[in-house]
Amino acid sequence: MDVVVILGVAGALIGVHVWLPNRLLSEFVFTYGEPSLVTAWTAATIHDSTVHLTSNLVWYGVVIGPAYALYTSWGRRRLFWLLYMSLLVATPLSTIAVDYWLLYQRWGLVGPDSIAFGFSGVVSAFGGLLVVGLIGVIAAWYSWSISIATTVGFVASGLCIALAQSPLVAVPTSEILTVGIVLVVGLGSFWCGRESVLSVDGCRLIRMRFYSLVRAGSSSPRLWQGYSLLRLFRTVGFRM
């Protein structure tokens, strides 16, 4: 049933693009000079070309598939569907509202005849859904420090790729540059996570040694040295 719902959204977008007449398509896009709550939502289902639709569908699958897997393995399937449905309904309205206020009313970058459409805003919101799942799963399996390091690396790589592909940067982009950005940021976040793992594992080793001495009834100086180390690590904030 879950897969049917996820694929059903993609199927609905394909159906609108293929079978809806062009006359109706033009009525479903959002026009800045004639704002409407209905078109603010229906505009997300409209695409001006097959390439545009295909691109959004590919990114939808790339984002929502791993997100669903993360929330399911995390044991938060209900949370996934709550966030999924909320974003699916609210994102088209909020995206259009922000664009209308900033681009049209405040900055005047678009005219009254300009239109807005496409599913990319919803896909971007689903990217945030993926990030939240990534944070929760890694924190549940390992620790918050590793979760933060991994998530920062994940988000930073995405921002770097977006910046490299932006027309504001006068640097020719290529697949090699994209892969290089992911590798550099990924290795950096991996190193930070590795250091956190070593720190946490060290604390756990000291704790196990201390408790083994306590169970053995030892009164040697090593027992109190271990106790002092435990207090020290707890003071500086390591999770044990």
C-alpha positions in Angstrom: 0.0 0.0 0.0 2.8 2.4 0.8 4.5 1.8 -2.5 1.2 2.3 -4.3 0.7 5.8 -2.7 4.3 6.9 -3.4 4.0 5.7 -7.1 0.5 7.1 -7.3 1.8 10.6 -6.9 4.2 10.1 -9.8 1.5 8.5 -11.8 -0.8 11.5 -11.2 1.8 13.9 -12.4 2.4 11.8 -15.6 -1.4 11.6 -16.2 -1.9 15.3 -15.9 1.0 16.0 -18.3 0.0 13.4 -20.9 -3.8 13.5 -20.9 -4.9 16.9 -19.8 -5.6 19.2 -22.7 -3.3 22.2 -23.2 -6.3 24.6 -22.7 -6.8 23.2 -19.2 -3.1 23.1 -18.5 -2.9 26.9 -19.0 -5.7 27.4 -16.6 -4.1 25.4 -13.8 -0.8 27.4 -13.7 -0.4 30.2 -11.2 -0.4 33.7 -12.6 1.1 36.4 -10.5 -1.3 39.1 -11.7 -4.3 36.9 -11.0 -3.5 35.0 -7.7 -5.7 32.1 -6.7 -5.5 29.5 -3.9 -6.7 26.9 -6.3 -4.0 27.5 -9.0 -1.4 28.0 -6.2 -1.9 24.3 -5.5 -2.6 22.9 -8.9 0.4 24.6 -10.4 2.6 22.0 -8.8 1.2 19.4 -11.1 1.9 21.2 -14.3 5.1 20.9 -16.3 6.0 22.7 -19.5 7.9 19.8 -21.1 8.6 16.1 -20.8 12.1 16.8 -19.8 10.9 19.1 -17.0 8.6 16.3 -15.7 11.2 13.6 -16.0 13.7 15.6 -14.1 11.3 16.2 -11.2 10.2 12.5 -11.2 13.8 11.3 -11.1 14.6 13.6 -8.1 11.4 12.6 -6.5 12.4 8.9 -6.6 16.0 9.7 -5.5 14.7 11.5 -2.5 11.6 9.8 -1.4 12.8 6.2 -1.8 15.7 6.5 0.7 13.6 8.7 3.0 10.9 6.0 3.2 13.6 3.3 3.9 15.2 5.5 6.6 12.0 6.1 8.5 10.9 2.5 8.2 14.2 1.2 9.6 14.0 3.9 12.3 10.6 2.6 13.3 8.9 5.9 12.4 6.7 4.9 9.5 3.7 6.8 10.9 5.9 9.9 11.2 7.0 9.5 7.6 3.4 9.5 6.3 2.4 12.4 8.5 5.3 14.6 7.2 4.8 13.3 3.6 1.2 14.2 3.4 1.7 17.5 5.2 4.4 18.5 2.8 2.5 17.3 -0.2 -0.5 19.6 0.7 1.3 22.6 2.3 4.4 23.0 0.2 2.8 24.2 -3.1 0.8 26.9 -1.2 3.7 28.0 0.9 6.2 28.1 -2.0 3.8 30.2 -4.2 3.1 32.5 -1.3 6.8 33.2 -0.7 7.5 33.7 -4.4 4.5 36.0 -4.8 5.4 38.1 -1.8 9.2 38.4 -2.6 9.5 38.2 -6.3 6.3 40.0 -7.3 5.3 42.4 -4.5 8.6 43.2 -2.8 11.3 43.0 -5.5 9.3 43.3 -8.7 11.3 40.6 -10.4 8.3 39.1 -12.2 5.4 40.8 -13.9 1.7 40.3 -13.6 1.7 38.0 -16.7 4.4 35.7 -15.3 3.4 32.2 -14.3 4.7 29.6 -11.8 4.4 25.8 -12.1 6.2 22.6 -11.4 6.8 20.0 -8.7 10.3 21.0 -7.8 9.3 22.9 -4.7 7.6 19.8 -3.3 10.7 17.7 -4.2 12.9 20.1 -2.3 10.6 19.8 0.7 10.9 16.0 0.5 14.7 16.6 0.6 14.2 18.1 4.0 12.2 15.0 5.0 15.1 12.9 4.0 17.6 15.0 6.1 15.4 14.6 9.2 15.2 10.9 8.7 19.0 10.7 8.2 19.5 12.7 11.5 17.2 10.5 13.4 18.4 7.1 12.2 22.1 7.8 12.7 21.5 9.3 16.1 19.5 6.2 17.1 22.0 3.8 15.8 25.2 5.6 16.8 25.3 9.0 18.5 24.2 12.6 18.0 27.8 13.7 17.3 28.1 11.2 14.4 24.6 12.1 13.2 25.4 15.8 13.1 28.7 15.2 11.3 27.1 13.0 8.7 24.2 15.3 8.1 26.4 18.4 7.8 28.4 16.6 5.2 25.3 15.5 3.3 23.8 18.9 3.3 27.1 20.7 2.5 27.7 18.4 -0.5 24.3 19.3 -1.9 24.9 23.0 -1.4 28.3 22.8 -3.0 26.8 21.0 -6.0 24.0 23.5 -6.3 26.5 26.3 -6.1 28.8 24.8 -8.7 25.9 24.5 -11.1 24.6 28.0 -10.4 25.0 30.6 -13.1 26.4 32.9 -10.5 29.6 30.9 -10.5 31.7 31.3 -13.6 33.1 27.8 -13.5 32.3 25.2 -16.1 30.6 22.3 -14.3 31.0 18.6 -15.1 30.3 15.2 -13.7 33.9 15.0 -12.5 33.5 18.3 -10.5 30.2 17.0 -9.0 31.8 13.7 -7.9 34.8 15.5 -6.5 32.6 17.7 -4.3 30.8 14.7 -3.0 34.0 12.9 -2.3 35.7 15.8 -0.5 32.8 16.6 1.7 32.0 13.0 2.3 35.5 12.1 3.4 35.5 15.2 5.7 32.3 14.2 7.4 33.5 10.5 7.6 36.7 11.6 9.4 34.7 13.7 11.9 32.4 10.8 12.5 35.3 8.4 12.9 36.9 10.6 15.6 33.5 10.7 17.4 33.3 6.9 17.2 36.8 6.5 18.6 36.0 8.9 21.5 32.7 7.1 22.4 34.3 3.7 22.1 37.1 4.8 24.4 34.7 5.9 27.0 32.7 2.7 26.8 36.0 0.7 27.2 36.9 2.6 30.4 33.4 2.1 31.7 33.4 -1.6 31.1 36.8 -2.0 32.8 35.7 0.0 35.8 32.5 -2.0 36.3 34.4 -5.3 36.0 36.7 -4.2 38.8 33.7 -3.2 40.9 32.0 -6.6 40.4 35.3 -8.4 41.3 35.4 -6.5 44.6 38.7 -4.9 43.8 40.0 -2.0 46.0 43.2 -1.4 44.0 44.2 2.2 43.0 43.2 1.3 39.4 39.6 1.2 40.5 39.7 4.8 41.7 41.7 5.8 38.6 39.0 4.4 36.5 36.3 6.1 38.5 38.1 9.4 38.1 38.4 8.9 34.3 34.6 8.2 34.1 33.9 11.4 36.0 36.2 13.3 33.7 34.6 12.0 30.5 31.1 12.6 31.8 32.1 16.2 32.7 33.3 17.0 29.2 30.1 15.7 27.8 30.8 12.3 26.2 27.7 10.1 26.0 28.2 6.6 27.6 
